Structure formats: structure tokens, C-alpha cells
Amino acid sequence: MPIIVNLDVMLAKRKMRSKELAERIGITEQNVSLLKSGKVKGMRFETLEKICEVLDCQPGDILVFERDTNSK
């Protein structure tokens, strides 16, 4: 998958647990876990905005595009 989710990295940098993030942004801890693992097909901008607000970061700190070198 060319979009890499670095939510776990940002949580570690902010010394915050998934449970706390989930409570503060109003989603389930299971959904935070799915986001961290990259197993979601999409995310609402509203959710991304809340995550960035709580973690005091930019969307680019969480989502990274990596070009697939195997396809053209």
C-alpha cells in the first residue's frame, strides 16, 4: 500500500496511548487500532483533523506516500 500510516509513531512521540486518543477524538479504541495498522480504506477529514489537533501535528506527520517501485 503506497500510503503509510504513522499514527503509532506520533502516539509514541506524544507519550499517549491509543485508548486516550480514542476517548479524546470520539472513536473506538478498535478503530484507532485499525488506523494504526493501516487496515482502513479511508478516513474522514474530520477524524484526521481531530487526531492532528490532539497530537499537535500535521497530516503529513501521520500519512506518508511511498511510491510503489514495482508498478509503473
Secondary structure as UniProt FT lines:
FT   STRAND          3..5
FT   HELIX           7..13
FT   TURN            14..15
FT   HELIX           18..25
FT   HELIX           29..37
FT   HELIX           45..55
FT   HELIX           59..62
FT   STRAND          63..65
FT   TURN            69..70
//
